[in-house]
Amino acid sequence: MNLSPKPATGIKPYSLGLSFVDVIEFYGPACGGKSSILYSLIPKTILPRIWVRDGGTLYDEEKQFYIGGADNGIILIDLDGRFDMRRVYRLIVANLRKKIQEFICEDTKERERTNDDYNSRTNMGSSMPIDMHYYDWLPTEEEISQIACLALQRVHVFQPNSSLEFLATLQSLPEYMLENDDEFKYLMIDSIMAFYWQDKSEEMGNGGNAATSLSYASSVVRALRQVIKESSVVTITTNWALTLPEFNNGINETMSNNPIITTTSLPFPSELFYRDISPRVWQEFVKYRFVVAKQPLPQYPVSIHPTKVVCDQARMEILRNTWFSGRIVTPICGNINLNIFTFKITEEDGILSE
């Protein structure tokens, strides 16, 4: 998982260096950036490595546009039922436009340097202007759309409506992936506990037998192990928090001894300490676990007039330029301050570390 422009996760001093068969989980409150992380990984995974205009060849290096994609497929199991393919399309188009602008900018500078060097050696006068028609071979807006639409065909979306359908989907994936021409890099599941309350209701109807949910979790883990064994995909899941923050490493003591300190005055979102209540068999299955949350907005007293909130420029800047915070939970990395990192997500660049 690559985060640009800085090393992968923005976690200092840790770097993940993911390999196939790894299982990663992002959990936290609603609107905390979990699904956005998945969306940001999709464009580079499904886009081709290079683009050549019709009639050109892969050996015509001067007319190759380097996109830098992996040209791989993605399996996305949308348990929340909210996956938006149009959003992925917008991300791809924004990514391609940015790459084209960067290419023109860098290439123009290089041509100007070459031109200046030639003029200085030959005692020529002013530099010859750069002919911008030279870049007509780059993708047009229509061709950018075509590239995006072709890339989207590598996103394979499944939308089960229940836990049993989800389990059946997992069990059928090895055969599906084997029969498909795409080479799959990621298996994404959003969100792994989407059917929690639905299953809880059925469990209560069966007399509150917790063994049922435990057996289901074990079956999911077994099915995923089989998928990973036969395809070597990196599995990335999201999960939502169901509990209040659970502080540790002395933070509880600090807060209790200082009544001025509140969860809203901490230098990081209190949601970074939500406890994961997934079954133990699932928690032991995940290799890397992160909790993520959105940058908290300033809190105001009840008596404040709404116009003052609207006119608060600091608050408006946070809304326009939202940062997210994250904490690595598994594996445990020691000092709590080293576990916390910040990042933002943009259409053009994907995930950016601070």
PyMOL commands that set and color helices and strands:
alter all, ss='L'
color gray80, all
select helices_A, chain A and resi 34-46+61-63+85-122+132-137+141-152+163-179+196-205+210-231+251-257+270-273+280-285+306-310+313-320+336-339
alter helices_A, ss='H'
color red, helices_A
select strands_A, chain A and resi 23-28+50-52+64-66+73-78+155-158+184-190+234-240+288-294+324-330+340-346+350-353
alter strands_A, ss='S'
color yellow, strands_A
deselect
rebuild
show_as cartoon
